[in-house]
Amino acid sequence: MKKIYKLLLVVLMLSSYGAKAQYDGMTFTFLNNIPYINYYNPGARVPYLGIVGAAVSNLNLSVTNSSLLYKNIYRFDNGKPVAIAASDFVGTLKENGNFVNTGFSMDLANAGFRKGRFYFSLDYRLRYYGDIDYSKDFLGFFVLGNGNYMGADNPANIHFGVDMGVYTEFGVGAQYDIKDNLTVGIRLKMLNGIVNVKMNDMNLQIYTDPDTYVMTASSVFDIRMSSITNPQVYNVDDIGNMFEDLRFFGNWGLGVDIGASYELNKHFGFGASVYDLGFIKWNNSKVHHHEKEDFVLNDAFVDDIDELLNMNLDYTGMVNDIVNNVIGNDTLVDGDSYDTSLRTRVMLQAYGELNPMARLTALAQLCFINDQATPVYTLAYSGVFFNNILSLTANYTYSKYCGNCIGLGAGIHIGPFNVYAVTDNFLLVTKIGAPVDKLLTSYSANNLRFGIVWTIGSCQR
């Protein structure tokens, strides 16, 4: 059975880290007493004279998927899951465009200080993203078998794509108070790619003859990868060696965040920003590309009529034939450098504040994924209580990828000590194990963020 999972090798690599639209949440930026108000908008004015953070100052984990919904995966009895409904689950998938995406970031160190009208910042982050997209038949063929795809006019159309990267980000930021009510900012980021695996195409059409059960296929397979390690990678089976002999430099990139904030008066304000505009250039790549037409996967899937009548079929052998013929242990060769883009966002924000305990914020985002702009809308309440000690926020977010999400967050500020925790889909936490009729279909995304950071003084307008 080992060979069966060669087709899923890259998926297993990704799962060891912890996935198109990366939903890493905005909730923590609505907590007015924490110093990360300028995380997505370097022009959002930081209300402190300085900050210091290390390791646990900003930890973030995000997951987004289109189809792996709790209510679709299980069969239920009196509201309790009793079995995995694999065939039913396949029926819920879209023909194409299903995806699973994960993200992780960790601030290894950051610091900031104010000098007159300027505020300067330094930060060093480790970031990971993993995007997987697949067709319905990618799972349907292996769950339902080739008997569901008989004849030349009913092939299994299998697609599988991967884009995974790990990189570090060193950012230098500056914001300037042009006027007492207008601040602009920029953050320049130097990026260093650690590892990238990018499968542009794994397209496979499998045809099963309805009389002889002989299977033929046509395939396109294209994969490239790069690493700052010095791996002994010569073929597909060696991909796991990419994480050996770690080095720290080699794949450079640049990024920039720009933004501005404007206070119309003490009750109303606006903000605008562009976040994560940039790229990474990956060097010393390993690549493999092939195109195969009408090759035979098996000569005789059914040896005699008794096997067919008794359903005594060599399904494992069939899957092994597919993996060996399509991917096999093909040689990887040295390739040219290639670029990957960051997940760019454009954001517009407006808020109204009755008093420090009652602020309402409306936020609109455009997330650029695969050259397409996807809108995300958020409406948030936030407030500060007990002389700036406690900060609370609750928000509602809607997007194509995460559906309807309710976010909650809290921050505590005592002297120089700040701690905060947020989730951008609190309903997921409350409904695990709930009866099926209580489950909402929007529980396909979540984001968790936690941090401890130290501040110096305060500097309100």
Residue, then its C-alpha position, 0 to 999 in steps of 0.5 A: m500500500k505504500k505506493i498508493y500514497k506516493l500520489l499524496l506525498v506532498v500532502l503529507m509534507l504539508s500536514s507535517y507543518g500544521a492552505k488559495a485564500q489564506y484567511d489569517g484574520m483581522t480580529f486582533t487589529f481591532l483591539n485598541n490597546i495592543p501595539y499591533i494596530n498597524y500590522y496590516n496598515p503601517g499607517a495606523r498610528v501606534p499609541y505607544l512610545g515603544i514596544v518589545g516582543a520576542a517569540v510569543s509576541n505574535l503567533n498565528l495559525s489559519v486554516t481555510n478549506s472549501s469542502l472538508l465540512y464536518k456535516n459532510i464527512y460523517r453519517f449521523d445517528n441522533g445528531k452524533p457521528v457514527a461513521i465516515a461517509a466517504s462516498d457521500f462526501v465525494g458527492t458534495l465536492k465541486e467538479n474543480g476548485n476544491f481546496v485546503n489551505t493552511g498558514f502559520s506565522m510567528d514573530l521571532a523578534n520585534a521592536g519599535f520606538r517613537k521619535g517626535r512625529f516618527y515611529f520606527s519598527l523592526d520585526y523578524r518573522l517566520r511564515y508558512y503558507g500551504d495551498i492545495d487544490y483538487s478536482k472531485d475525481f481526485l478523491g472520487f476515483f479512489v473512493l468510488g473505484n473506476g467502475n464509476y468512470m466507464g467508457a470514453d465519454n466518461p473519464a475520471n478527470i483528476h487534477f491536483g495542485v500544490d503551492m507550499g512555501v516557508y520563508t522568513e521576513f525581516g521588516v523595517g517600518a516607519q510611520y510619520d504624523i503629517k498632521d495631528n490627524l493624518t499618519v502615513g506609513i511604509r514597511l519594507k520587507m526583505l524575504n528569504g525563502i527556506v523551501n518551496v514546492k509548486m506543482n503547477d499541473m497534475n492533470l490525469q484523464i483515465y479511461t476504462d473500457p466497459d468490456t475489458y476493463v483495460m484502463t488507458a490514461s493521458s497525463v500532464f505532470d509538472i513540479r518544481m521545488s527549491s530549498i535553502t538546504n543542500p539536499q540529495v534530491y535526484n528523483v520524486d522519492d527523494i523529496g523528503n530529503m529537502f529538509e536536511d542540511l539546513r542553510f539560512f540564505g539563498n532565495w531572496g525576495l522583496g515585499v512592501d506594506i503601505g498605508a495611511s490613517y486619517e481622523l476626521n474628528k474625535h468620533f470618525g476616522f478612515g484607513a487604507s493600506v496595501y499589504d504583502l505586495g512582493f515576491i520571492k525568487w527561488n534558485n537552485s530549483k529541481v524540476h520535472h515535467h512530462e506529458k503522456e498520451d494514451f498509455v496503458l495502466n493495466d493490461a487486464f484488470v479482470d482476469d475472468i468472469d468469476e472475479l467480476l461476479n465475486m467482486n474479487l478485484d485487484y484494486t490495490g494493484m490498479v492504484n499502484d499502476i496509476v501511481n507508477n505510470v503517472i508519477g513513478n520515481d521520475t528523475l528531477v533535474d536542475g531547473d531555472s529560477y522561478d518567482t512566487s508572489l505574496r498573498t497581496r491585499v488591498m484594504l479600506q476601513a472606516y470607523g465611528e466611535l461614540n466613546p472608548m467603550a463603543r467603536l464600530t468599524a467597517l472593513a473591506q478587503l480585496c485578496f488577490i489569489n491566482d490573479q483574481a480579486t476576492p472581496v472580504y467584508t468585516l463589521a466589528y465592534s470594539g471597546v476599551f474598559f477599566n482605564n485601558i486595562l481590558s480591550l474587547t472586540a467582536n466581529y462578523t466577516y463574510s467572504k466567498y472562502c470562509g462564509n459567515c464567521i464570528g470573531l471574538g478577541a480580548g486583550i489585557h494591558i497592565g503597565p508594560f505588559n500586554v497579552y491578547a488572544v483572538t479567534d476569527n471563527f468562534l462558532l466553530v469552537t462552540k459547535i464541535g460535536a453538535p447535532v447535524d441540524k445545528l451545524l452551519t456550512s460556514y465552518s470551513a475557516n478559522n484563525l487563532r492568534f495569541g501574543i505577549v508583548w511589552t510596551i513603553g509609555s503611551c502616546q495618544r493624539 
